[in-house]
């Protein structure tokens, strides 16, 4: 996972810290509900596919997740489910998406640093996943993922087996993202804000790569410059900061997600 230190260009803004776990839980719930509203606005919803999880600040092997078949555009804090390490709902009403538990439980277990993970079947992420390609450093924004993501080079149906979830977590390794072949994108972060921002940014980077390669011969950013740019914009603190305008936008437009 990239470091959480903001580069000089972003100095002065910091993720909040909490002395009271109840306050931190509420903060995470609000960010999580807001993230589903944003996923809806960006068109990342397709049927019942897609999920974002947030680790509980007290119960480290529990996470909060969206209920199955509730539109992203309708999700409120009160709709979220708290799920334990065995996949049992311990708080909230609704059904649990089995694939959400299988994928996210194994990532949270393998990566204690990960607070949140985001997965959906976004259009351009799906398209690039069919090509078995990594994101190339074609733009400054794509460099946030330079040498920091992987391709899960397998598809065997809907992910319903914990073994498959462990394989995805293993492929992710210490990176912030994975392209799941013939499936979609997966991103993680040390905050919900970062994980969700990385998903949005990765989907856009996939779109740019597909457009550029369809238009003609592309020219990538060189290794040294791509690596430097990754250091500048690829850390989770920068990802957290980039999410803040989106949170303010959805808070003003749809404040009912706080209910």
C-alpha positions in Angstrom: 0.0 0.0 0.0 1.4 3.5 -0.8 2.4 5.6 2.1 -0.1 7.9 3.8 2.0 11.0 3.7 0.8 13.9 1.7 3.3 15.4 -0.8 4.0 19.1 -0.4 1.4 20.1 -3.1 -1.3 18.7 -0.8 0.1 19.9 2.6 -2.4 21.2 5.1 -5.2 18.6 4.8 -5.2 15.4 6.9 -7.7 12.6 7.4 -9.5 12.9 10.7 -8.4 10.9 13.8 -10.8 9.7 16.5 -10.5 9.0 20.2 -14.0 7.6 20.4 -14.6 4.4 18.3 -18.3 5.2 18.2 -17.5 8.5 16.5 -15.2 6.8 14.1 -17.8 4.1 13.3 -20.4 6.8 12.5 -17.8 8.6 10.3 -17.1 5.4 8.4 -20.8 4.7 8.0 -21.4 8.1 6.6 -18.5 7.9 4.2 -19.7 4.4 3.1 -23.3 5.5 2.5 -22.0 8.5 0.5 -19.8 6.3 -1.6 -22.8 4.2 -2.8 -24.6 7.4 -3.8 -21.5 8.5 -5.7 -21.2 5.0 -7.4 -24.8 5.5 -8.5 -24.0 8.9 -10.0 -21.0 7.6 -11.8 -23.0 4.7 -13.3 -21.1 1.9 -11.5 -24.3 0.0 -10.7 -25.5 -3.0 -12.7 -28.3 -5.1 -11.3 -27.2 -6.4 -7.9 -23.5 -6.4 -8.7 -21.1 -4.3 -6.8 -20.1 -3.7 -3.1 -18.0 -1.5 -0.9 -17.0 -2.6 2.6 -15.6 -0.7 5.6 -13.9 -2.4 8.5 -15.5 -1.8 11.9 -13.1 0.3 14.1 -13.7 -1.9 17.2 -14.5 -5.3 15.7 -11.6 -5.7 13.4 -12.9 -8.9 11.8 -16.3 -7.4 11.1 -17.1 -5.1 8.2 -20.0 -2.9 7.1 -21.5 -3.5 3.6 -24.5 -2.7 1.4 -27.5 -5.0 1.5 -28.2 -7.1 -1.6 -30.6 -5.6 -4.2 -31.0 -2.2 -2.6 -30.2 0.5 -5.2 -27.0 2.4 -4.6 -28.9 5.6 -5.0 -31.2 4.8 -2.0 -28.6 3.6 0.5 -28.6 5.4 3.9 -26.4 4.8 7.0 -29.4 2.9 8.5 -29.4 0.4 5.6 -25.8 -0.8 6.1 -25.2 -4.3 7.4 -22.5 -5.3 9.9 -21.1 -8.8 9.0 -18.8 -11.0 11.0 -15.9 -13.2 9.9 -18.3 -16.1 9.3 -20.6 -14.1 7.0 -23.3 -13.7 9.6 -25.3 -10.4 9.8 -24.9 -9.1 13.3 -26.5 -5.7 12.8 -28.9 -4.4 10.2 -31.7 -5.8 8.1 -31.5 -7.2 4.6 -29.7 -9.9 2.7 -26.0 -10.3 2.3 -24.4 -10.6 -1.2 -22.4 -13.9 -0.9 -19.9 -12.7 -3.4 -19.3 -9.5 -1.3 -18.5 -11.6 1.7 -16.3 -14.1 -0.1 -14.2 -11.4 -1.8 -14.1 -8.7 0.9 -13.7 -11.0 4.0 -10.5 -12.5 2.5 -9.1 -9.1 1.6 -9.8 -7.7 5.1 -8.3 -10.8 6.6 -5.1 -10.7 4.5 -4.6 -6.9 4.7 -4.9 -5.5 8.2 -4.0 -2.1 6.8 -7.1 -2.1 4.6 -10.0 -0.2 6.0 -12.1 -0.3 2.9 -12.5 -2.2 -0.4 -14.6 -1.3 -3.4 -15.7 -3.6 -6.3 -18.1 -3.1 -9.1 -18.7 -4.0 -12.7 -18.1 -0.6 -14.2 -18.1 -0.4 -18.0 -14.6 0.5 -18.9 -13.1 -1.6 -16.1 -14.9 -4.6 -17.5 -13.8 -3.8 -21.0 -10.1 -3.5 -20.1 -10.4 -6.7 -18.0 -11.2 -8.6 -21.1 -7.8 -7.7 -22.6 -5.7 -9.0 -19.7 -3.8 -5.8 -19.6 -2.4 -3.7 -16.8 -3.1 0.0 -16.8 -0.3 1.8 -18.6 1.2 5.1 -17.5 -0.4 7.0 -20.4 -1.4 10.0 -18.3 -0.5 11.7 -15.0 -3.6 10.3 -13.4 -2.9 6.7 -14.5 0.5 7.0 -12.8 -1.3 6.7 -9.4 -1.5 3.0 -10.2 2.0 2.6 -11.6 3.5 -0.7 -10.3 0.7 -0.6 -7.7 -1.9 -2.9 -9.2 -2.3 -6.4 -10.6 -4.3 -8.5 -12.9 -6.2 -11.5 -11.5 -5.8 -13.7 -14.5 -8.7 -16.2 -14.0 -12.4 -16.4 -14.3 -14.4 -19.3 -13.1 -17.9 -17.8 -12.5 -19.4 -15.7 -9.7 -17.0 -15.7 -6.8 -18.8 -17.8 -4.2 -16.0 -19.9 -2.7 -13.6 -18.6 0.0 -10.7 -20.2 -1.8 -11.4 -17.9 -4.8 -11.6 -15.0 -2.4 -8.2 -15.9 -1.0 -6.7 -16.1 -4.5 -7.9 -12.6 -5.3 -6.5 -11.3 -2.1 -3.2 -13.0 -2.9 -3.1 -11.5 -6.3 -3.8 -8.1 -4.9 -0.8 -8.5 -2.6 0.3 -5.2 -1.1 -1.1 -3.1 -4.0 -4.1 -0.8 -4.0 -6.0 -2.3 -6.9 -6.6 -5.4 -9.1 -8.2 -5.9 -12.5 -10.3 -9.1 -12.3 -10.2 -10.7 -15.7 -13.6 -10.8 -17.5 -15.1 -9.3 -14.3 -14.3 -5.8 -13.2 -12.1 -3.6 -10.9 -11.2 -3.9 -7.2 -9.6 -1.2 -5.1 -8.6 -0.9 -1.5 -7.5 1.9 0.9 -6.5 2.8 4.4 -9.7 4.9 4.4 -13.1 4.6 2.7 -12.4 7.9 1.0 -9.1 6.6 -0.6 -10.5 3.2 -1.7 -13.5 4.8 -3.4 -11.5 7.5 -5.0 -9.1 4.9 -6.4 -12.0 3.0 -7.9 -13.3 6.2 -9.6 -9.8 7.1 -10.8 -9.1 3.6 -12.1 -12.3 3.4 -14.0 -11.5 6.7 -15.7 -7.9 5.6 -16.4 -9.3 2.4 -18.1 -11.6 4.6 -20.2 -8.7 6.8 -21.3 -6.5 3.8 -22.1 -9.2 2.2 -24.3 -9.9 5.5 -26.1 -6.3 6.3 -26.7 -5.4 2.8 -28.1 -8.5 2.8 -30.3 -7.4 6.2 -31.7 -3.8 5.3 -32.6 -0.4 4.6 -31.3 0.1 5.6 -27.7 3.2 7.0 -26.0 3.7 6.0 -22.3 5.3 8.1 -19.6 8.8 6.8 -18.9 9.6 4.7 -15.9 11.4 7.3 -13.8 8.7 10.0 -14.4 5.9 7.5 -13.8 7.5 6.3 -10.6 8.0 9.9 -9.4 4.4 10.8 -10.2 3.2 7.7 -8.3 5.1 9.0 -5.3 3.4 12.4 -5.7 -0.2 11.3 -6.3 -0.4 7.6 -5.5 -0.4 7.6 -1.7 -3.6 7.0 0.3 -3.5 10.5 1.8 -3.7 12.0 -1.7 -6.5 9.6 -2.5 -8.3 10.6 0.7 -7.9 14.3 -0.3 -9.2 13.8 -3.8 -12.4 12.3 -2.4 -13.3 15.3 -0.3 -14.9 17.4 -3.1 -17.0 14.5 -4.1 -18.2 14.0 -0.5 -19.1 17.6 -0.2 -21.0 17.5 -3.5 -23.1 14.4 -2.5 -23.7 15.8 1.0 -25.2 18.9 -0.4 -27.2 17.2 -3.2 -28.4 14.1 -1.2 -28.1 14.7 2.6 -30.7 11.9 3.3 -27.8 9.3 3.0 -27.0 10.4 6.6 -30.3 8.9 7.9 
